[in-house]
Amino acid sequence: MRRFGRKLKLAGPRLVLALVVIFAGVSFWQVWDVASYLRQQARETSRIYGRVTAALADPRPEANAEALVELLPQIRATGIPLVVTDQSGQPMAAANLPFEALLDDPLVTEYVTRLDRTNPPIQIPGLGQIHYGALPVLRRLTWLGLLQLGILVTAVAIGFWAYGATVRRHRDLLWVAMARESAHQLGTPLMSASAWVERLAEGSTAPDVIARHLNADLERLQRVVQRFERIGRPARRDRVGLGALAERVAMYFQPRLPRHANPVVLSVNAPVAGPMISADPVLLEWAIEALVRNAIDALSGRGGQIDITVRGHGEHATIAVADNGPGIPASVRANLFDPGVSTKPGGWGIGLALARRIVEDVHRGRLDLDLTAEGTAFVARLPVAPDEPPAHEA
């Protein structure tokens, strides 16, 4: 049963599409049916009008009677139920009744009452009244309308259900991915601290060196805590040197890069500190780290070069993280920044989604995949901080 539910969730969009196609087909059939009926009615009305005109122009005394006799079958062919009653309400003629009965049958009188509830009778001076019902096509159109309504309601219900299931699935996936990201963020400094504690126990390294590295790991843990504290809170707007931020990220990754088998080289090409941007340094550093880590993963097992380039362009500054790895397959480029999309086996696809949200939603910038001749480049475009007003003299 659970497996069937999962299959049904995955098939939800296809079911909605199928129902929309059916709805469009029924609508086309309805329009075609109405158009055909209207064409037929126009033809029959024209024929009746022509026969009446011919009878009026015929000088023979019996011409009118002949015309009436010819018109009666045409009127019956319309399918409209008709009952003609005299001034006292007694049926005089009938056509297209839904049952077989004589005119003096009480069923006919009862049927006249039902017709009057559908349409008001037509008064004929000197004769009586004409009681008529609905066109046969109206009943067909009513059923088609109900069918359309049922298809539409079903499609909307399945659409809402499939959308809700998709949202829950992505939310669950995002929670799992964030948990994995949390474990990764905390695990690296904890493993490093554990290694330095072992060296301290062995006595093979000077205590001041170990203390310096342990302080660095503690600072790293503190930054990780600050990152997760920022989630869901208003972002800070500090003046941040984008070049200095890139250098800090590179310094964190330098001692952790592969150096022997399949070495990875990381370089920074940036001004000394600037350009200056208005940003939340904790969150923006997180985003740049995610881009660098993505490049390192792309070079895993093959080695290569990673370049972090910072440039100022008037009112905007850019930071690009490029690698000469295998590149991004064309099949995933359109959804590359969606949570859960990853080109790595076993990857959770949270890094690029997180980086784009920080760059675009938090800092009102833009993060794009730049197609290059070799490898991959991600370019973040961020607004430059306004110049600070000069201090007033005392």
C-alpha positions in Angstrom: 0.0 0.0 0.0 2.8 2.4 0.9 4.6 1.5 -2.4 1.4 2.2 -4.3 1.1 5.6 -2.5 4.7 6.5 -3.6 4.0 5.5 -7.2 0.8 7.5 -7.1 2.6 10.6 -5.8 5.2 10.3 -8.6 2.4 9.9 -11.2 0.5 12.9 -9.8 1.7 15.4 -12.5 1.1 12.9 -15.3 -2.5 12.3 -14.0 -3.2 16.0 -13.9 -1.8 16.4 -17.5 -4.0 13.4 -18.6 -7.1 15.0 -17.0 -6.3 18.3 -18.6 -6.1 16.6 -22.0 -9.4 14.9 -21.4 -11.0 18.1 -20.3 -9.8 19.9 -23.4 -11.1 17.0 -25.5 -14.5 17.1 -23.9 -14.6 20.9 -24.3 -13.8 20.6 -28.0 -16.4 17.9 -28.4 -19.0 20.2 -26.7 -18.2 23.2 -28.9 -18.3 21.0 -32.0 -21.6 19.5 -30.9 -23.2 22.9 -30.3 -21.8 24.3 -33.5 -23.2 21.3 -35.5 -26.6 21.7 -33.8 -26.8 25.4 -34.5 -25.9 24.8 -38.2 -28.6 22.2 -38.4 -31.2 24.5 -36.7 -30.2 27.3 -39.1 -30.8 25.0 -42.0 -34.2 23.8 -40.7 -35.4 27.3 -39.8 -34.4 28.5 -43.3 -36.3 25.6 -44.8 -39.4 26.3 -42.7 -39.2 30.0 -43.6 -38.9 29.2 -47.2 -41.9 26.9 -47.2 -44.1 29.4 -45.4 -43.1 32.1 -47.8 -43.9 29.8 -50.7 -47.3 29.0 -49.3 -48.2 32.6 -48.8 -47.3 33.4 -52.4 -49.3 30.4 -53.7 -52.7 31.6 -55.0 -54.3 28.2 -54.5 -56.8 27.9 -51.6 -55.4 24.6 -50.4 -51.8 25.9 -50.4 -51.8 26.9 -46.7 -53.1 23.5 -45.6 -50.5 21.7 -47.7 -47.8 23.9 -46.1 -48.9 23.1 -42.6 -49.0 19.4 -43.4 -45.5 19.5 -44.7 -44.2 21.6 -41.8 -45.5 19.2 -39.1 -42.9 16.5 -39.7 -40.1 19.1 -39.7 -41.3 20.5 -36.4 -41.4 17.0 -35.0 -37.9 16.4 -36.3 -36.6 19.2 -34.0 -37.2 16.9 -31.0 -38.7 19.6 -28.9 -41.6 18.3 -26.8 -44.8 20.3 -27.7 -48.4 20.3 -26.5 -51.0 22.7 -27.8 -54.0 23.3 -25.6 -57.2 25.2 -26.2 -58.5 28.1 -24.2 -59.9 25.7 -21.6 -56.6 24.0 -21.2 -57.5 20.7 -23.0 -54.8 19.3 -25.2 -55.4 19.7 -28.9 -52.1 18.5 -30.4 -48.8 17.1 -29.3 -45.4 16.3 -30.6 -42.3 14.5 -29.3 -43.9 13.3 -26.1 -41.6 11.0 -24.0 -44.4 8.5 -23.8 -47.2 7.0 -25.9 -50.7 8.3 -24.9 -53.9 9.8 -26.3 -54.5 13.5 -25.9 -57.2 13.0 -23.4 -55.0 10.9 -21.2 -54.3 12.5 -17.7 -50.6 11.9 -18.3 -50.6 14.5 -21.1 -52.2 17.1 -18.8 -49.6 16.3 -16.1 -46.9 16.6 -18.6 -48.2 20.0 -19.6 -47.7 21.1 -16.0 -44.1 19.9 -16.1 -43.4 21.7 -19.3 -44.7 24.9 -17.8 -42.3 24.6 -15.0 -39.5 24.4 -17.5 -40.7 27.3 -19.8 -43.7 29.6 -19.6 -46.3 28.8 -22.2 -46.8 30.9 -25.3 -50.2 32.6 -25.6 -51.9 32.2 -29.1 -54.8 34.7 -29.4 -58.0 32.9 -30.4 -56.5 29.5 -30.0 -55.0 28.8 -26.6 -51.4 28.1 -25.5 -48.3 26.3 -26.7 -46.4 24.4 -24.0 -42.8 23.4 -24.9 -39.8 21.8 -23.3 -36.1 21.9 -23.6 -34.1 21.2 -26.7 -32.6 17.6 -26.7 -29.2 19.1 -27.2 -29.6 20.9 -23.9 -29.7 17.7 -21.9 -26.6 16.5 -23.7 -24.8 19.8 -23.0 -25.8 19.5 -19.3 -24.3 16.1 -19.0 -21.2 17.3 -20.8 -21.0 20.3 -18.5 -21.2 18.0 -15.4 -18.5 15.8 -16.9 -16.3 18.8 -17.5 -16.9 20.0 -13.9 -16.1 16.5 -12.5 -12.8 16.3 -14.6 -11.8 19.8 -13.5 -12.5 19.2 -9.8 -10.6 15.9 -10.0 -7.6 17.5 -11.8 -7.5 20.4 -9.2 -7.8 17.9 -6.3 -5.0 15.7 -7.7 -2.9 18.8 -8.5 -3.2 20.1 -4.9 -2.5 16.7 -3.5 0.5 16.2 -5.8 1.8 19.7 -5.0 1.5 19.1 -1.3 3.2 15.7 -1.6 6.0 17.3 -3.6 6.4 20.1 -1.0 6.5 17.6 1.8 9.1 15.5 -0.1 11.3 18.5 -0.8 10.9 19.7 2.8 11.9 16.3 4.2 14.8 16.1 1.7 15.9 19.6 2.8 15.8 18.7 6.4 18.0 15.6 5.8 20.4 17.6 3.7 20.6 20.4 6.3 21.3 17.7 8.9 24.1 16.3 6.7 25.5 19.8 6.2 25.4 20.4 9.9 27.3 17.2 10.6 29.8 18.1 7.9 30.3 21.6 9.2 30.8 20.4 12.8 32.7 17.3 12.0 35.7 18.8 10.3 36.9 21.0 13.2 36.0 18.3 15.7 38.1 15.7 13.9 40.9 18.2 13.7 40.7 19.0 17.4 40.6 15.3 18.2 43.9 14.8 16.2 45.6 17.6 18.0 44.5 16.2 21.4 46.1 12.9 20.4 49.3 14.7 19.5 49.2 16.4 22.9 48.9 13.0 24.6 51.8 11.7 22.6 54.0 14.7 23.4 55.3 14.8 19.8 54.3 18.4 19.2 55.0 21.5 21.2 52.0 22.5 23.4 52.0 26.1 22.1 51.6 24.8 18.5 48.8 22.5 19.6 47.1 25.3 21.5 47.2 27.5 18.4 45.6 24.9 16.2 43.0 24.0 18.9 42.1 27.7 19.1 41.7 27.8 15.3 39.4 24.8 15.5 37.4 26.4 18.3 37.0 29.6 16.3 35.8 27.4 13.4 33.2 25.8 15.6 32.1 29.2 16.8 31.7 30.4 13.1 29.6 27.3 12.4 27.4 28.0 15.3 27.0 31.6 14.1 26.0 30.4 10.7 23.2 28.3 11.9 22.1 31.0 14.3 21.7 33.3 11.2 19.1 31.1 9.6 15.7 32.7 9.8 17.0 36.0 11.2 17.5 39.3 9.4 20.9 39.4 7.8 23.6 41.9 8.9 24.8 44.6 6.6 28.5 45.2 7.3 31.1 46.6 5.1 33.0 43.6 4.0 36.2 43.3 1.9 35.3 40.7 -0.7 39.0 40.1 -1.4 39.8 39.6 2.2 36.9 37.2 2.6 38.1 35.2 -0.4 41.6 35.0 1.2 40.1 33.8 4.5 38.2 31.0 2.8 41.3 29.9 0.9 43.4 29.9 4.1 40.8 27.5 5.6 40.9 25.1 2.7 44.7 25.2 2.0 45.8 22.7 4.7 43.0 20.4 3.8 43.6 20.0 0.1 45.0 16.8 -1.4 48.8 17.2 -1.9 50.2 13.8 -2.8 47.9 11.6 -5.0 45.9 13.8 -7.4 46.9 17.1 -5.8 44.5 20.1 -5.9 45.9 23.7 -6.1 43.9 26.6 -4.8 44.8 30.2 -5.7 43.2 33.6 -5.1 43.3 36.5 -7.5 41.9 39.5 -5.7 42.7 43.0 -4.5 44.3 43.3 -1.1 41.0 43.7 0.7 38.3 45.1 -1.5 36.1 45.7 -3.3 33.9 46.6 -0.3 30.4 45.2 -0.3 27.5 45.4 2.1 27.1 41.9 3.4 26.6 39.5 6.2 30.2 38.2 6.5 29.2 34.9 8.2 26.6 33.9 5.7 28.6 35.1 2.6 31.7 33.1 3.8 29.4 30.1 4.1 28.3 30.6 0.5 31.8 30.9 -0.9 33.0 27.9 1.1 30.1 25.9 -0.5 31.3 26.9 -4.0 34.9 26.0 -3.2 33.9 22.7 -1.6 31.8 21.9 -4.7 34.9 22.5 -6.9 37.1 20.3 -4.6 34.5 17.5 -4.9 34.6 17.9 -8.7 38.4 17.4 -8.7 38.2 14.5 -6.3 40.2 11.5 -7.6 41.8 13.5 -10.5 43.4 16.6 -9.1 43.4 20.0 -10.7 43.3 23.8 -10.3 40.8 26.0 -8.4 40.9 29.7 -8.9 39.0 32.3 -6.8 38.8 35.6 -8.7 37.5 38.8 -7.2 36.8 41.9 -9.4 35.0 45.2 -9.0 32.7 46.4 -11.7 31.3 49.8 -10.9 28.3 49.3 -8.6 28.8 45.6 -8.4 31.6 43.2 -7.5 32.0 39.6 -8.6 33.7 36.6 -7.1 34.2 33.6 -9.3 35.1 30.1 -8.3 36.4 28.1 -11.2 37.9 24.7 -11.6 39.2 22.6 -14.5 37.2 19.5 -13.6 34.8 17.5 -15.7 32.2 20.2 -15.8 28.4 20.0 -15.3 26.3 17.6 -17.4 23.8 19.5 -19.6 21.0 17.3 -18.2 21.2 18.9 -14.7 22.1 22.5 -15.5 18.5 23.7 -15.5 17.9 22.4 -12.0 21.4 22.6 -10.6 20.5 25.1 -7.8 17.5 23.2 -6.6 17.7 21.4 -3.2 18.5 17.7 -3.7 20.1 18.0 -7.1 23.7 16.8 -7.1 26.2 15.5 -9.7 28.0 13.5 -7.0 27.1 9.9 -6.1 25.5 10.0 -2.7 25.4 13.8 -2.7 22.6 15.7 -1.0 22.6 18.7 -3.3 22.4 21.4 -0.5 25.6 23.4 -1.1 24.7 25.2 -4.3 21.1 25.7 -3.2 22.3 27.3 0.0 24.9 29.4 -1.8 22.3 30.8 -4.2 19.8 31.6 -1.4 22.5 33.5 0.5 23.7 35.4 -2.5 20.3 36.2 -4.1 17.7 36.2 -1.3 19.9 37.6 1.5 22.3 39.9 -0.4 20.1 40.7 -3.5 22.9 39.6 -5.8 23.0 36.9 -8.5 24.7 33.5 -8.6 25.1 31.9 -12.1 26.8 28.9 -13.6 29.3 30.2 -16.2 29.9 27.8 -19.1 33.6 27.6 -19.8 35.7 25.7 -22.3 37.0 23.5 -19.5 35.6 22.7 -16.1 33.1 24.8 -14.2 32.8 28.4 -13.0 30.3 29.9 -10.6 30.1 33.6 -10.6 28.4 35.6 -7.7 27.5 39.2 -8.5 27.0 41.4 -5.4 26.2 45.1 -5.0 29.1 47.3 -3.8 28.7 49.1 -0.5 27.9 52.8 -0.7 30.8 55.1 0.3 30.7 56.2 3.9 29.9 59.9 4.4 32.9 61.9 5.5 33.2 62.6 9.2 32.1 66.0 10.4 34.8 68.2 11.9 34.4 69.2 15.5 
